[in-house]
Amino acid sequence: MRKTTILATVLLVLASSAAGWAQKLTDQPGYVPLGQLDLFPQDKLSVEINIEGALLSLIAAGAKQSEPEFSSLIAGLKGITVQAIPLKGVDESMVRTKIGRTVHWLEDRGWKSTMKVRDQGEETYIYLKEVDGKIAGLTLLTLSPGDEAVVINIVGRIDPAQIGRLSQSLNLPHLKQVPAPAPGKKPEKLEKPE
Amino acid sequence: MNRHQHDPSCDEALDLLEAYVDGDLSADEVARLRSHLEGCAACAAELELATRIQSELRALPELDCPPEVLEKVRRAGRGEVVPFVPRPRSMGLRIAAAAAMLTLTLGGGALFLRLQAQPDSPSPQEIAQATQEAKIALAYIGKVTRRTSTDLREDVLQKRLIEPAARGVSRSLGGTQQSEKEH
């Protein structure tokens, strides 16, 4: 009887692990359905990044030796989504309204505001989703008048301090200039700003 | 005096032996058999063996048949349909079987979803591109926080997320204590 109980427990654990393994990105508590929220016009996006699942594990594995902190951050993530839109030629007030709507959507679903900045037309919001005392999602929304609007949703086990450290060490204009590596070659190592 | 193999009367006698031992022969048959056995040592030896086997079988202990089996046999004998009732299995086995089914179902489903979601493994170029994109995402956060002169650090989180939550809890606790005092 005891053996049977142990066997049943093991099988149940395996079953729940299998269920967890199969959990989709959209089922994660830190996931924000940016597509459904219709935040930015899709045909005007200047940057669109969607990374999820096994690709994140492969990125983490590839960076383990050369960039251990970046690797450990990525290893805990389930998904990264970035959408950016240049505000030239776009109805800025409409984008502003949609950002406001998304902020309400987040607050209605228990996301906690970590940063709200409204200064000379510029708006920036950072929200965190907390589950059982751990941060499971980060969403950043920003609008810089005449420049661009950006939304970022990072899903998974997040250490904000680690994200802060890494994000400060990466330079966006430089990244944009990095060419895609030739087939079979390792990607170039990014220069870190001083 | 060994007539056993070729004498037709021996064949008849051997056919009657079992019934004789069981006491099922008529008086005429018993008389005829005895008359043969007196003159046939081989058949007499067969009789002795049959008698010994029967007495040894009778000496075996009797086994009690389970009453439900007896009842089934009786009902079957009366032409009634006897339903099959499976033996009750232990609860542990049932749980193990259910867990095994659950594991197979969820494991199979998970594998199916994985295979559906990722039909191909990403190429090294795709991984390198995704690495750059992940860094772009982080760089955007860096750009925004630099622009707003803030940083995602523990102290910012402490100030903006944890402390307000803690204050909210203290306020509600304080409110409770206050109302208790009033009572």
HADDOCK unambig.tbl for C-alpha pairs under 7 A between the chains (distance, minus, plus):
assign (segid A and resid 1 and name CA) (segid B and resid 92 and name CA) 6.00 0.50 0.50
assign (segid A and resid 4 and name CA) (segid B and resid 92 and name CA) 5.39 0.50 0.50
assign (segid A and resid 4 and name CA) (segid B and resid 93 and name CA) 6.44 0.50 0.50
assign (segid A and resid 4 and name CA) (segid B and resid 96 and name CA) 6.43 0.50 0.50
assign (segid A and resid 5 and name CA) (segid B and resid 92 and name CA) 6.03 0.50 0.50
assign (segid A and resid 7 and name CA) (segid B and resid 96 and name CA) 6.50 0.50 0.50
assign (segid A and resid 8 and name CA) (segid B and resid 95 and name CA) 6.16 0.50 0.50
assign (segid A and resid 8 and name CA) (segid B and resid 96 and name CA) 4.52 0.50 0.50
assign (segid A and resid 8 and name CA) (segid B and resid 99 and name CA) 5.83 0.50 0.50
assign (segid A and resid 11 and name CA) (segid B and resid 99 and name CA) 5.58 0.50 0.50
assign (segid A and resid 11 and name CA) (segid B and resid 100 and name CA) 6.09 0.50 0.50
assign (segid A and resid 11 and name CA) (segid B and resid 103 and name CA) 6.28 0.50 0.50
assign (segid A and resid 12 and name CA) (segid B and resid 99 and name CA) 5.60 0.50 0.50
assign (segid A and resid 12 and name CA) (segid B and resid 103 and name CA) 6.87 0.50 0.50
assign (segid A and resid 14 and name CA) (segid B and resid 103 and name CA) 6.41 0.50 0.50
assign (segid A and resid 15 and name CA) (segid B and resid 102 and name CA) 6.27 0.50 0.50
assign (segid A and resid 15 and name CA) (segid B and resid 103 and name CA) 4.27 0.50 0.50
assign (segid A and resid 15 and name CA) (segid B and resid 106 and name CA) 6.06 0.50 0.50
assign (segid A and resid 15 and name CA) (segid B and resid 107 and name CA) 6.63 0.50 0.50
assign (segid A and resid 18 and name CA) (segid B and resid 106 and name CA) 5.98 0.50 0.50
assign (segid A and resid 18 and name CA) (segid B and resid 107 and name CA) 5.13 0.50 0.50
assign (segid A and resid 18 and name CA) (segid B and resid 110 and name CA) 6.17 0.50 0.50
assign (segid A and resid 19 and name CA) (segid B and resid 106 and name CA) 5.91 0.50 0.50
assign (segid A and resid 19 and name CA) (segid B and resid 110 and name CA) 6.52 0.50 0.50
assign (segid A and resid 21 and name CA) (segid B and resid 110 and name CA) 6.72 0.50 0.50
assign (segid A and resid 22 and name CA) (segid B and resid 110 and name CA) 4.53 0.50 0.50
assign (segid A and resid 22 and name CA) (segid B and resid 113 and name CA) 6.63 0.50 0.50
assign (segid A and resid 22 and name CA) (segid B and resid 114 and name CA) 6.79 0.50 0.50
assign (segid A and resid 49 and name CA) (segid B and resid 133 and name CA) 6.47 0.50 0.50
assign (segid A and resid 51 and name CA) (segid B and resid 130 and name CA) 6.78 0.50 0.50
assign (segid A and resid 55 and name CA) (segid B and resid 127 and name CA) 6.65 0.50 0.50
assign (segid A and resid 58 and name CA) (segid B and resid 127 and name CA) 6.77 0.50 0.50
assign (segid A and resid 59 and name CA) (segid B and resid 127 and name CA) 6.09 0.50 0.50
assign (segid A and resid 59 and name CA) (segid B and resid 131 and name CA) 5.68 0.50 0.50
assign (segid A and resid 82 and name CA) (segid B and resid 137 and name CA) 6.31 0.50 0.50
assign (segid A and resid 114 and name CA) (segid B and resid 157 and name CA) 6.56 0.50 0.50
assign (segid A and resid 114 and name CA) (segid B and resid 160 and name CA) 5.46 0.50 0.50
assign (segid A and resid 114 and name CA) (segid B and resid 161 and name CA) 5.91 0.50 0.50
assign (segid A and resid 160 and name CA) (segid B and resid 152 and name CA) 5.77 0.50 0.50
assign (segid A and resid 160 and name CA) (segid B and resid 153 and name CA) 6.48 0.50 0.50
assign (segid A and resid 161 and name CA) (segid B and resid 152 and name CA) 5.58 0.50 0.50
assign (segid A and resid 161 and name CA) (segid B and resid 153 and name CA) 4.47 0.50 0.50
assign (segid A and resid 161 and name CA) (segid B and resid 154 and name CA) 5.70 0.50 0.50
assign (segid A and resid 164 and name CA) (segid B and resid 151 and name CA) 6.10 0.50 0.50
assign (segid A and resid 164 and name CA) (segid B and resid 152 and name CA) 4.57 0.50 0.50
assign (segid A and resid 164 and name CA) (segid B and resid 153 and name CA) 6.10 0.50 0.50
assign (segid A and resid 166 and name CA) (segid B and resid 138 and name CA) 6.96 0.50 0.50
assign (segid A and resid 167 and name CA) (segid B and resid 138 and name CA) 4.69 0.50 0.50
assign (segid A and resid 167 and name CA) (segid B and resid 139 and name CA) 4.97 0.50 0.50
assign (segid A and resid 167 and name CA) (segid B and resid 141 and name CA) 5.88 0.50 0.50
assign (segid A and resid 167 and name CA) (segid B and resid 142 and name CA) 4.26 0.50 0.50
assign (segid A and resid 168 and name CA) (segid B and resid 142 and name CA) 4.73 0.50 0.50
assign (segid A and resid 170 and name CA) (segid B and resid 139 and name CA) 5.04 0.50 0.50
assign (segid A and resid 171 and name CA) (segid B and resid 139 and name CA) 5.75 0.50 0.50
assign (segid A and resid 172 and name CA) (segid B and resid 136 and name CA) 6.27 0.50 0.50
assign (segid A and resid 172 and name CA) (segid B and resid 139 and name CA) 5.16 0.50 0.50
assign (segid A and resid 172 and name CA) (segid B and resid 140 and name CA) 6.53 0.50 0.50
assign (segid A and resid 175 and name CA) (segid B and resid 136 and name CA) 6.59 0.50 0.50
assign (segid A and resid 180 and name CA) (segid B and resid 129 and name CA) 6.34 0.50 0.50
assign (segid A and resid 181 and name CA) (segid B and resid 125 and name CA) 6.66 0.50 0.50
assign (segid A and resid 183 and name CA) (segid B and resid 125 and name CA) 6.02 0.50 0.50
assign (segid A and resid 184 and name CA) (segid B and resid 124 and name CA) 6.77 0.50 0.50
assign (segid A and resid 187 and name CA) (segid B and resid 128 and name CA) 5.73 0.50 0.50
